Amino acid sequence: MKTFHNEAGSGQIARTVLMPGDPLRAKYIAEHYLEDAVCYNQVRGMYGYTGYYQGCRVSVQGSGMGIPSMGIYAYELYHHYNVDNIIRIGTAGAIHKDVQVGDLVFAMGCCTNSNFAAQYHLPGSFAPIADYALLEKAAGLAREKGIRFHVGNVYSSDVFYEDQAGEKGVWAKMGVLIQEMETLSLYCTAARAGKHALGILTAGSSLHDSRALTNEEREQNLDTMIRCALELAKQQET
């Protein structure tokens, strides 16, 4: 069962995996939200844990930064460890004026400047989308708990420091909500594997607001996102 990037043994990873970009955030989630959490991976410092959330078995593992990194870990989880659902949880930068700092965004679809999908040799451009069942449940959970959220298109970029300032903001003209760096490869990999994926993002900053989440606000808002994802994972097991 071991792969180039994951040392987990057979059966050590749950059917549903939460994936923050930062492996230390995965460690934090395991230590603060899961019971009986066991570390199954430390290769390249990309921590992975399996534990229990309110009696539901769930795993959490870092994806690293960027489309290629997420593509590697998602591929191995889907194809080598029989994972059915991956829920990306991360921070991102709002580009649409309607998305406020601290809001949740559920990524219904994904635009990109990446060439990742070219590997499939399709006779056109592939439009990566979320798993609808996961998306519908997530929106229902947020609505039920009174969480401010948006559902729509996100922009998954290969570039963090853009050479031409303002390029990210142009996507707002097409109604794109937020910019991040991992969802594209997750959705492509899930589609090719016949599995399920959803990106849940917290707006940590915005092109239309000079402020960003403070450390205290970040803890509170990330808690909202994490608990939403964990509740969604629990629903997948019931």
DRENPA-3360 file (N, C-alpha, C; in nm, 2 decimals, always signed):
BEGIN
1 = MKTFHNEA = +0.08/-0.12/+0.00/+0.00/+0.00/+0.00/+0.08/+0.13/+0.00 ~ +0.21/+0.12/+0.05/+0.29/+0.24/+0.06/+0.32/+0.30/-0.08 ~ +0.32/+0.43/-0.09/+0.35/+0.50/-0.22/+0.48/+0.58/-0.20 ~ +0.51/+0.65/-0.31/+0.63/+0.74/-0.30/+0.61/+0.85/-0.19 ~ +0.48/+0.89/-0.16/+0.46/+1.00/-0.08/+0.38/+0.97/+0.05 ~ +0.34/+0.84/+0.07/+0.26/+0.81/+0.18/+0.30/+0.67/+0.23 ~ +0.32/+0.67/+0.36/+0.37/+0.54/+0.42/+0.26/+0.47/+0.50 ~ +0.13/+0.51/+0.48/+0.02/+0.44/+0.54/+0.01/+0.30/+0.50;
9 = GSGQIART = -0.03/+0.21/+0.59/-0.06/+0.07/+0.56/-0.21/+0.05/+0.52 ~ -0.24/-0.07/+0.48/-0.38/-0.10/+0.44/-0.48/-0.07/+0.55 ~ -0.58/+0.00/+0.52/-0.69/+0.02/+0.61/-0.66/+0.13/+0.71 ~ -0.55/+0.20/+0.70/-0.52/+0.31/+0.80/-0.58/+0.44/+0.76 ~ -0.64/+0.46/+0.64/-0.69/+0.58/+0.60/-0.84/+0.57/+0.59 ~ -0.92/+0.66/+0.64/-1.07/+0.65/+0.63/-1.12/+0.68/+0.49 ~ -1.25/+0.65/+0.47/-1.31/+0.67/+0.34/-1.31/+0.82/+0.30 ~ -1.32/+0.91/+0.40/-1.33/+1.05/+0.38/-1.21/+1.12/+0.44;
17 = VLMPGDPL = -1.14/+1.20/+0.36/-1.02/+1.27/+0.41/-1.04/+1.42/+0.40 ~ -1.01/+1.49/+0.50/-1.01/+1.64/+0.50/-0.86/+1.68/+0.46 ~ -0.85/+1.78/+0.37/-0.71/+1.81/+0.33/-0.69/+1.96/+0.33 ~ -0.63/+2.01/+0.44/-0.58/+2.15/+0.44/-0.44/+2.15/+0.36 ~ -0.40/+2.27/+0.31/-0.28/+2.27/+0.24/-0.16/+2.25/+0.34 ~ -0.17/+2.31/+0.46/-0.06/+2.31/+0.55/-0.06/+2.18/+0.64 ~ +0.04/+2.10/+0.63/+0.05/+1.98/+0.71/+0.04/+2.00/+0.86 ~ +0.09/+2.12/+0.91/+0.07/+2.15/+1.05/-0.07/+2.18/+1.09;
25 = RAKYIAEH = -0.15/+2.23/+0.99/-0.29/+2.24/+1.02/-0.36/+2.11/+1.03 ~ -0.31/+2.01/+0.95/-0.37/+1.88/+0.96/-0.34/+1.82/+1.10 ~ -0.22/+1.85/+1.15/-0.18/+1.80/+1.28/-0.26/+1.87/+1.39 ~ -0.29/+2.00/+1.37/-0.37/+2.07/+1.47/-0.51/+2.02/+1.47 ~ -0.57/+1.99/+1.36/-0.70/+1.94/+1.35/-0.71/+1.80/+1.42 ~ -0.61/+1.72/+1.39/-0.61/+1.58/+1.46/-0.60/+1.59/+1.61 ~ -0.52/+1.69/+1.66/-0.50/+1.70/+1.80/-0.62/+1.77/+1.87 ~ -0.69/+1.86/+1.80/-0.79/+1.94/+1.87/-0.94/+1.90/+1.83;
33 = YLEDAVCY = -0.96/+1.82/+1.73/-1.09/+1.79/+1.69/-1.12/+1.64/+1.69 ~ -1.02/+1.56/+1.68/-1.04/+1.41/+1.66/-1.00/+1.34/+1.79 ~ -1.07/+1.23/+1.82/-1.04/+1.14/+1.93/-0.96/+1.02/+1.88 ~ -0.87/+0.97/+1.96/-0.79/+0.85/+1.93/-0.72/+0.87/+1.79 ~ -0.67/+0.99/+1.76/-0.60/+1.01/+1.64/-0.47/+0.94/+1.63 ~ -0.44/+0.88/+1.52/-0.31/+0.81/+1.50/-0.25/+0.86/+1.37 ~ -0.12/+0.89/+1.38/-0.05/+0.95/+1.26/-0.01/+0.83/+1.17 ~ -0.05/+0.84/+1.05/-0.02/+0.73/+0.95/+0.09/+0.78/+0.85;
41 = NQVRGMYG = +0.11/+0.91/+0.84/+0.21/+0.95/+0.74/+0.29/+1.07/+0.79 ~ +0.43/+1.06/+0.77/+0.52/+1.17/+0.80/+0.61/+1.20/+0.68 ~ +0.60/+1.13/+0.57/+0.69/+1.14/+0.46/+0.69/+1.29/+0.41 ~ +0.81/+1.34/+0.39/+0.82/+1.48/+0.35/+0.75/+1.58/+0.44 ~ +0.72/+1.54/+0.57/+0.66/+1.62/+0.66/+0.51/+1.65/+0.63 ~ +0.45/+1.57/+0.54/+0.31/+1.58/+0.50/+0.23/+1.49/+0.59 ~ +0.20/+1.55/+0.71/+0.13/+1.47/+0.82/+0.00/+1.42/+0.77 ~ -0.03/+1.30/+0.81/-0.17/+1.24/+0.79/-0.21/+1.17/+0.92;
49 = YTGYYQGC = -0.34/+1.18/+0.96/-0.39/+1.12/+1.08/-0.53/+1.06/+1.05 ~ -0.56/+0.96/+1.12/-0.69/+0.90/+1.13/-0.74/+0.90/+1.27 ~ -0.86/+0.94/+1.29/-0.92/+0.94/+1.42/-1.07/+0.94/+1.41 ~ -1.14/+0.98/+1.52/-1.28/+0.98/+1.52/-1.34/+1.12/+1.56 ~ -1.44/+1.16/+1.49/-1.52/+1.28/+1.52/-1.66/+1.24/+1.55 ~ -1.70/+1.25/+1.67/-1.83/+1.21/+1.72/-1.87/+1.07/+1.67 ~ -1.77/+0.98/+1.69/-1.79/+0.84/+1.66/-1.77/+0.81/+1.51 ~ -1.74/+0.91/+1.43/-1.72/+0.89/+1.28/-1.57/+0.88/+1.25;
57 = RVSVQGSG = -1.53/+0.78/+1.18/-1.39/+0.76/+1.14/-1.36/+0.86/+1.03 ~ -1.26/+0.94/+1.05/-1.22/+1.04/+0.94/-1.07/+1.06/+0.95 ~ -1.02/+1.09/+0.83/-0.87/+1.12/+0.82/-0.85/+1.27/+0.78 ~ -0.74/+1.32/+0.82/-0.70/+1.45/+0.78/-0.55/+1.45/+0.74 ~ -0.52/+1.51/+0.62/-0.38/+1.51/+0.57/-0.35/+1.64/+0.49 ~ -0.23/+1.69/+0.51/-0.19/+1.80/+0.43/-0.18/+1.77/+0.28 ~ -0.20/+1.87/+0.20/-0.19/+1.85/+0.05/-0.07/+1.92/+0.00 ~ -0.01/+2.01/+0.08/+0.10/+2.10/+0.03/+0.04/+2.21/-0.05;
65 = MGIPSMGI = +0.12/+2.30/-0.10/+0.08/+2.42/-0.18/+0.08/+2.39/-0.33 ~ -0.02/+2.43/-0.40/-0.02/+2.43/-0.54/-0.09/+2.31/-0.61 ~ -0.12/+2.33/-0.73/-0.20/+2.23/-0.81/-0.12/+2.10/-0.82 ~ +0.01/+2.09/-0.86/+0.08/+1.97/-0.87/+0.08/+1.89/-0.74 ~ +0.10/+1.96/-0.63/+0.11/+1.89/-0.50/-0.02/+1.82/-0.46 ~ -0.13/+1.90/-0.47/-0.26/+1.84/-0.44/-0.29/+1.72/-0.54 ~ -0.25/+1.73/-0.66/-0.27/+1.63/-0.76/-0.20/+1.50/-0.72 ~ -0.08/+1.51/-0.67/-0.01/+1.39/-0.62/-0.08/+1.32/-0.51;
73 = YAYELYHH = -0.11/+1.39/-0.40/-0.17/+1.33/-0.28/-0.31/+1.28/-0.31 ~ -0.39/+1.36/-0.38/-0.52/+1.32/-0.41/-0.52/+1.19/-0.50 ~ -0.43/+1.18/-0.59/-0.42/+1.06/-0.68/-0.39/+0.94/-0.59 ~ -0.29/+0.95/-0.50/-0.26/+0.83/-0.42/-0.37/+0.79/-0.33 ~ -0.44/+0.89/-0.27/-0.55/+0.86/-0.18/-0.66/+0.79/-0.25 ~ -0.70/+0.84/-0.37/-0.81/+0.78/-0.44/-0.77/+0.64/-0.50 ~ -0.65/+0.63/-0.56/-0.62/+0.51/-0.63/-0.55/+0.40/-0.55 ~ -0.48/+0.44/-0.44/-0.40/+0.34/-0.36/-0.46/+0.31/-0.23;
81 = YNVDNIIR = -0.54/+0.40/-0.18/-0.60/+0.38/-0.04/-0.75/+0.38/-0.04 ~ -0.81/+0.37/-0.15/-0.96/+0.35/-0.16/-1.04/+0.46/-0.09 ~ -0.98/+0.58/-0.09/-1.06/+0.69/-0.04/-1.17/+0.73/-0.13 ~ -1.29/+0.76/-0.08/-1.40/+0.79/-0.16/-1.42/+0.94/-0.17 ~ -1.40/+1.02/-0.06/-1.43/+1.16/-0.06/-1.31/+1.24/-0.01 ~ -1.27/+1.34/-0.08/-1.17/+1.44/-0.03/-1.24/+1.57/-0.02 ~ -1.23/+1.63/+0.10/-1.28/+1.77/+0.12/-1.16/+1.86/+0.15 ~ -1.14/+1.95/+0.05/-1.03/+2.05/+0.07/-1.08/+2.16/+0.16;
89 = IGTAGAIH = -1.00/+2.19/+0.26/-1.03/+2.30/+0.35/-0.91/+2.40/+0.35 ~ -0.93/+2.52/+0.31/-0.82/+2.61/+0.31/-0.86/+2.76/+0.30 ~ -0.76/+2.84/+0.31/-0.78/+2.99/+0.30/-0.75/+3.03/+0.16 ~ -0.82/+3.14/+0.12/-0.80/+3.19/-0.01/-0.83/+3.34/-0.01 ~ -0.80/+3.40/-0.13/-0.82/+3.55/-0.14/-0.94/+3.58/-0.22 ~ -1.04/+3.66/-0.16/-1.16/+3.69/-0.23/-1.13/+3.79/-0.35 ~ -1.19/+3.76/-0.46/-1.17/+3.86/-0.58/-1.30/+3.92/-0.62 ~ -1.41/+3.87/-0.57/-1.55/+3.92/-0.60/-1.59/+4.01/-0.49;
97 = KDVQVGDL = -1.65/+4.13/-0.52/-1.68/+4.22/-0.41/-1.79/+4.17/-0.32 ~ -1.86/+4.07/-0.35/-1.97/+4.02/-0.26/-1.91/+3.93/-0.16 ~ -1.79/+3.88/-0.17/-1.73/+3.79/-0.08/-1.65/+3.87/+0.03 ~ -1.69/+3.87/+0.15/-1.63/+3.94/+0.26/-1.52/+3.86/+0.32 ~ -1.42/+3.93/+0.38/-1.32/+3.86/+0.46/-1.39/+3.78/+0.57 ~ -1.36/+3.65/+0.58/-1.42/+3.56/+0.68/-1.53/+3.47/+0.63 ~ -1.58/+3.50/+0.51/-1.69/+3.42/+0.45/-1.64/+3.29/+0.41 ~ -1.73/+3.19/+0.40/-1.70/+3.06/+0.35/-1.74/+3.06/+0.20;
105 = VFAMGCCT = -1.66/+2.99/+0.12/-1.70/+2.97/-0.02/-1.69/+2.82/-0.05 ~ -1.80/+2.77/-0.11/-1.80/+2.63/-0.16/-1.78/+2.63/-0.31 ~ -1.67/+2.57/-0.35/-1.63/+2.57/-0.49/-1.72/+2.48/-0.58 ~ -1.81/+2.54/-0.65/-1.90/+2.46/-0.74/-1.82/+2.42/-0.86 ~ -1.75/+2.52/-0.91/-1.67/+2.49/-1.03/-1.53/+2.56/-1.02 ~ -1.44/+2.54/-1.12/-1.31/+2.59/-1.10/-1.25/+2.63/-1.24 ~ -1.21/+2.76/-1.24/-1.14/+2.82/-1.35/-0.99/+2.81/-1.32 ~ -0.90/+2.82/-1.42/-0.76/+2.80/-1.40/-0.67/+2.86/-1.51;
113 = NSNFAAQY = -0.55/+2.88/-1.47/-0.44/+2.91/-1.57/-0.35/+2.79/-1.59 ~ -0.38/+2.68/-1.52/-0.30/+2.56/-1.52/-0.32/+2.48/-1.65 ~ -0.22/+2.40/-1.68/-0.23/+2.30/-1.79/-0.25/+2.16/-1.74 ~ -0.29/+2.15/-1.61/-0.30/+2.02/-1.55/-0.39/+1.92/-1.63 ~ -0.50/+1.97/-1.67/-0.60/+1.88/-1.74/-0.56/+1.83/-1.88 ~ -0.45/+1.89/-1.93/-0.40/+1.85/-2.06/-0.36/+1.70/-2.07 ~ -0.32/+1.65/-1.95/-0.28/+1.51/-1.94/-0.38/+1.41/-1.99 ~ -0.51/+1.45/-1.98/-0.62/+1.36/-2.02/-0.65/+1.35/-2.17;
121 = HLPGSFAP = -0.58/+1.44/-2.24/-0.59/+1.44/-2.39/-0.73/+1.44/-2.44 ~ -0.81/+1.53/-2.38/-0.95/+1.55/-2.42/-0.96/+1.64/-2.55 ~ -1.06/+1.62/-2.63/-1.07/+1.71/-2.75/-1.14/+1.84/-2.72 ~ -1.09/+1.91/-2.62/-1.15/+2.03/-2.58/-1.11/+2.07/-2.44 ~ -1.18/+2.16/-2.37/-1.14/+2.21/-2.24/-1.23/+2.15/-2.14 ~ -1.17/+2.08/-2.04/-1.25/+2.02/-1.93/-1.29/+2.12/-1.82 ~ -1.41/+2.12/-1.78/-1.46/+2.21/-1.68/-1.48/+2.13/-1.54 ~ -1.39/+2.15/-1.45/-1.39/+2.07/-1.33/-1.50/+2.12/-1.23;
129 = IADYALLE = -1.58/+2.03/-1.18/-1.68/+2.07/-1.09/-1.68/+1.99/-0.96 ~ -1.75/+2.04/-0.86/-1.76/+1.96/-0.73/-1.85/+1.85/-0.74 ~ -1.84/+1.75/-0.65/-1.94/+1.65/-0.64/-2.07/+1.72/-0.58 ~ -2.18/+1.70/-0.65/-2.30/+1.77/-0.62/-2.36/+1.73/-0.48 ~ -2.35/+1.60/-0.45/-2.41/+1.55/-0.32/-2.33/+1.62/-0.21 ~ -2.20/+1.63/-0.22/-2.12/+1.69/-0.11/-2.15/+1.84/-0.10 ~ -2.16/+1.90/-0.22/-2.19/+2.05/-0.23/-2.33/+2.08/-0.16 ~ -2.43/+2.00/-0.20/-2.56/+2.02/-0.15/-2.57/+2.01/+0.00;
137 = KAAGLARE = -2.50/+1.90/+0.05/-2.50/+1.88/+0.20/-2.43/+1.99/+0.27 ~ -2.32/+2.03/+0.21/-2.24/+2.14/+0.28/-2.32/+2.27/+0.29 ~ -2.38/+2.31/+0.18/-2.46/+2.43/+0.18/-2.58/+2.42/+0.28 ~ -2.64/+2.30/+0.29/-2.74/+2.27/+0.39/-2.69/+2.29/+0.53 ~ -2.57/+2.24/+0.56/-2.51/+2.25/+0.69/-2.49/+2.40/+0.72 ~ -2.43/+2.47/+0.63/-2.40/+2.61/+0.65/-2.53/+2.69/+0.68 ~ -2.63/+2.66/+0.60/-2.76/+2.73/+0.61/-2.82/+2.70/+0.75 ~ -2.82/+2.58/+0.78/-2.87/+2.54/+0.91/-2.81/+2.60/+1.03;
145 = KGIRFHVG = -2.67/+2.63/+1.02/-2.60/+2.68/+1.13/-2.59/+2.84/+1.12 ~ -2.65/+2.90/+1.02/-2.64/+3.04/+1.01/-2.51/+3.09/+0.97 ~ -2.43/+3.02/+0.89/-2.30/+3.06/+0.85/-2.31/+3.13/+0.72 ~ -2.25/+3.25/+0.71/-2.24/+3.32/+0.58/-2.16/+3.25/+0.48 ~ -2.22/+3.22/+0.37/-2.14/+3.14/+0.27/-2.18/+3.18/+0.12 ~ -2.10/+3.14/+0.03/-2.13/+3.16/-0.11/-2.10/+3.03/-0.18 ~ -2.17/+3.00/-0.29/-2.15/+2.89/-0.38/-2.12/+2.94/-0.52 ~ -2.01/+2.90/-0.58/-1.98/+2.94/-0.72/-1.85/+2.90/-0.77;
153 = NVYSSDVF = -1.80/+2.97/-0.87/-1.68/+2.94/-0.94/-1.56/+3.00/-0.86 ~ -1.45/+2.92/-0.86/-1.33/+2.97/-0.80/-1.22/+2.97/-0.91 ~ -1.11/+3.05/-0.88/-1.00/+3.05/-0.97/-0.88/+2.99/-0.91 ~ -0.84/+2.88/-0.97/-0.72/+2.80/-0.91/-0.60/+2.83/-1.00 ~ -0.50/+2.90/-0.93/-0.39/+2.95/-1.01/-0.26/+2.88/-0.98 ~ -0.17/+2.88/-1.08/-0.03/+2.83/-1.06/+0.05/+2.94/-1.00 ~ +0.00/+3.07/-1.00/+0.08/+3.18/-0.96/+0.03/+3.25/-0.83 ~ +0.12/+3.27/-0.74/+0.08/+3.35/-0.62/+0.12/+3.49/-0.64;
161 = YEDQAGEK = +0.25/+3.52/-0.67/+0.30/+3.65/-0.70/+0.29/+3.68/-0.85 ~ +0.18/+3.75/-0.89/+0.16/+3.77/-1.03/+0.25/+3.88/-1.08 ~ +0.30/+3.86/-1.21/+0.39/+3.96/-1.27/+0.32/+4.08/-1.31 ~ +0.19/+4.07/-1.36/+0.11/+4.18/-1.40/+0.01/+4.20/-1.29 ~ +0.02/+4.30/-1.21/-0.07/+4.33/-1.10/-0.21/+4.35/-1.15 ~ -0.30/+4.29/-1.08/-0.44/+4.30/-1.11/-0.50/+4.19/-1.19 ~ -0.42/+4.09/-1.24/-0.47/+3.99/-1.33/-0.58/+3.90/-1.26 ~ -0.56/+3.88/-1.13/-0.66/+3.80/-1.05/-0.80/+3.86/-1.05;
169 = GVWAKMGV = -0.80/+3.99/-1.04/-0.93/+4.06/-1.03/-1.01/+4.06/-1.15 ~ -0.95/+4.03/-1.27/-1.02/+4.03/-1.39/-1.12/+3.92/-1.39 ~ -1.10/+3.81/-1.32/-1.19/+3.70/-1.31/-1.32/+3.73/-1.25 ~ -1.32/+3.84/-1.17/-1.45/+3.88/-1.10/-1.55/+3.92/-1.21 ~ -1.50/+3.97/-1.33/-1.60/+4.01/-1.43/-1.69/+3.89/-1.48 ~ -1.64/+3.77/-1.46/-1.71/+3.65/-1.49/-1.78/+3.58/-1.37 ~ -1.79/+3.66/-1.26/-1.86/+3.61/-1.14/-1.78/+3.52/-1.06 ~ -1.65/+3.50/-1.09/-1.56/+3.41/-1.01/-1.54/+3.48/-0.87;
177 = LIQEMETL = -1.55/+3.39/-0.76/-1.56/+3.44/-0.63/-1.42/+3.46/-0.56 ~ -1.33/+3.37/-0.58/-1.21/+3.36/-0.49/-1.10/+3.30/-0.56 ~ -0.97/+3.33/-0.52/-0.86/+3.27/-0.59/-0.78/+3.19/-0.49 ~ -0.74/+3.07/-0.53/-0.67/+2.97/-0.45/-0.58/+2.89/-0.54 ~ -0.52/+2.78/-0.49/-0.41/+2.72/-0.57/-0.42/+2.56/-0.57 ~ -0.53/+2.50/-0.53/-0.53/+2.36/-0.52/-0.65/+2.29/-0.58 ~ -0.77/+2.36/-0.59/-0.89/+2.29/-0.62/-0.89/+2.22/-0.76 ~ -0.83/+2.29/-0.85/-0.83/+2.24/-0.99/-0.78/+2.09/-1.00;
185 = SLYCTAAR = -0.67/+2.06/-0.94/-0.62/+1.92/-0.96/-0.70/+1.83/-0.87 ~ -0.76/+1.87/-0.76/-0.84/+1.78/-0.68/-0.97/+1.74/-0.76 ~ -1.03/+1.84/-0.82/-1.15/+1.81/-0.90/-1.12/+1.72/-1.02 ~ -1.02/+1.75/-1.09/-0.98/+1.67/-1.21/-0.95/+1.53/-1.17 ~ -0.87/+1.51/-1.06/-0.83/+1.38/-1.02/-0.95/+1.30/-0.97 ~ -1.04/+1.36/-0.90/-1.16/+1.30/-0.85/-1.25/+1.25/-0.97 ~ -1.26/+1.34/-1.07/-1.34/+1.30/-1.19/-1.28/+1.18/-1.26 ~ -1.15/+1.18/-1.28/-1.09/+1.08/-1.35/-1.09/+0.94/-1.27;
193 = AGKHALGI = -1.09/+0.95/-1.14/-1.10/+0.83/-1.06/-1.24/+0.79/-1.03 ~ -1.34/+0.87/-1.07/-1.48/+0.83/-1.04/-1.51/+0.85/-0.89 ~ -1.44/+0.94/-0.82/-1.46/+0.96/-0.68/-1.52/+1.10/-0.65 ~ -1.52/+1.14/-0.53/-1.60/+1.26/-0.49/-1.51/+1.37/-0.42 ~ -1.53/+1.49/-0.45/-1.45/+1.60/-0.40/-1.53/+1.73/-0.38 ~ -1.49/+1.81/-0.28/-1.54/+1.94/-0.26/-1.44/+2.03/-0.20 ~ -1.43/+2.15/-0.25/-1.34/+2.25/-0.19/-1.42/+2.35/-0.10 ~ -1.38/+2.36/+0.03/-1.44/+2.45/+0.12/-1.34/+2.55/+0.16;
201 = LTAGSSLH = -1.36/+2.68/+0.13/-1.26/+2.78/+0.14/-1.30/+2.90/+0.23 ~ -1.21/+2.95/+0.31/-1.24/+3.07/+0.40/-1.16/+3.18/+0.33 ~ -1.23/+3.29/+0.31/-1.17/+3.41/+0.26/-1.09/+3.48/+0.37 ~ -0.96/+3.46/+0.36/-0.86/+3.52/+0.45/-0.83/+3.67/+0.42 ~ -0.85/+3.71/+0.30/-0.82/+3.84/+0.26/-0.91/+3.87/+0.13 ~ -0.90/+4.00/+0.09/-0.99/+4.04/-0.03/-0.92/+4.15/-0.11 ~ -0.94/+4.15/-0.24/-0.89/+4.25/-0.32/-0.96/+4.38/-0.29 ~ -1.08/+4.37/-0.23/-1.16/+4.49/-0.21/-1.16/+4.54/-0.06;
209 = DSRALTNE = -1.07/+4.49/+0.02/-1.06/+4.52/+0.16/-0.92/+4.52/+0.20 ~ -0.87/+4.62/+0.27/-0.73/+4.63/+0.31/-0.70/+4.54/+0.42 ~ -0.80/+4.50/+0.50/-0.77/+4.41/+0.61/-0.77/+4.27/+0.58 ~ -0.71/+4.19/+0.66/-0.71/+4.04/+0.65/-0.75/+3.99/+0.79 ~ -0.78/+3.86/+0.79/-0.82/+3.80/+0.92/-0.70/+3.81/+1.02 ~ -0.73/+3.86/+1.14/-0.64/+3.86/+1.25/-0.62/+3.72/+1.30 ~ -0.52/+3.69/+1.38/-0.49/+3.56/+1.43/-0.62/+3.51/+1.51 ~ -0.68/+3.59/+1.59/-0.80/+3.55/+1.66/-0.92/+3.52/+1.56;
217 = EREQNLDT = -0.94/+3.61/+1.46/-1.04/+3.59/+1.37/-1.02/+3.46/+1.28 ~ -0.89/+3.44/+1.25/-0.85/+3.33/+1.17/-0.89/+3.20/+1.25 ~ -0.86/+3.19/+1.38/-0.89/+3.08/+1.46/-1.04/+3.05/+1.46 ~ -1.12/+3.16/+1.48/-1.26/+3.15/+1.48/-1.32/+3.10/+1.35 ~ -1.28/+3.17/+1.24/-1.33/+3.14/+1.11/-1.29/+3.00/+1.06 ~ -1.16/+2.96/+1.08/-1.12/+2.83/+1.04/-1.19/+2.72/+1.12 ~ -1.22/+2.75/+1.25/-1.30/+2.66/+1.33/-1.44/+2.63/+1.26 ~ -1.50/+2.74/+1.21/-1.63/+2.72/+1.14/-1.61/+2.63/+1.02;
225 = MIRCALEL = -1.51/+2.66/+0.94/-1.48/+2.58/+0.82/-1.45/+2.43/+0.85 ~ -1.37/+2.41/+0.95/-1.33/+2.28/+0.99/-1.45/+2.20/+1.04 ~ -1.53/+2.26/+1.13/-1.64/+2.19/+1.18/-1.75/+2.16/+1.08 ~ -1.76/+2.25/+0.98/-1.85/+2.22/+0.87/-1.80/+2.10/+0.79 ~ -1.67/+2.09/+0.76/-1.62/+1.98/+0.69/-1.63/+1.85/+0.77 ~ -1.61/+1.85/+0.90/-1.62/+1.74/+0.98/-1.76/+1.69/+0.99 ~ -1.86/+1.78/+1.00/-2.00/+1.74/+1.00/-2.04/+1.68/+0.86 ~ -1.98/+1.73/+0.76/-2.00/+1.67/+0.63/-1.95/+1.53/+0.62;
233 = AKQQET = -1.83/+1.51/+0.67/-1.76/+1.38/+0.67/-1.85/+1.28/+0.75 ~ -1.91/+1.33/+0.86/-1.99/+1.24/+0.94/-2.12/+1.20/+0.87 ~ -2.17/+1.29/+0.79/-2.29/+1.26/+0.71/-2.26/+1.15/+0.61 ~ -2.14/+1.15/+0.56/-2.10/+1.05/+0.46/-2.10/+0.91/+0.51 ~ -2.09/+0.90/+0.65/-2.08/+0.77/+0.71/-2.21/+0.72/+0.77 ~ -2.32/+0.81/+0.76/-2.44/+0.77/+0.82/-2.55/+0.75/+0.71;
% end
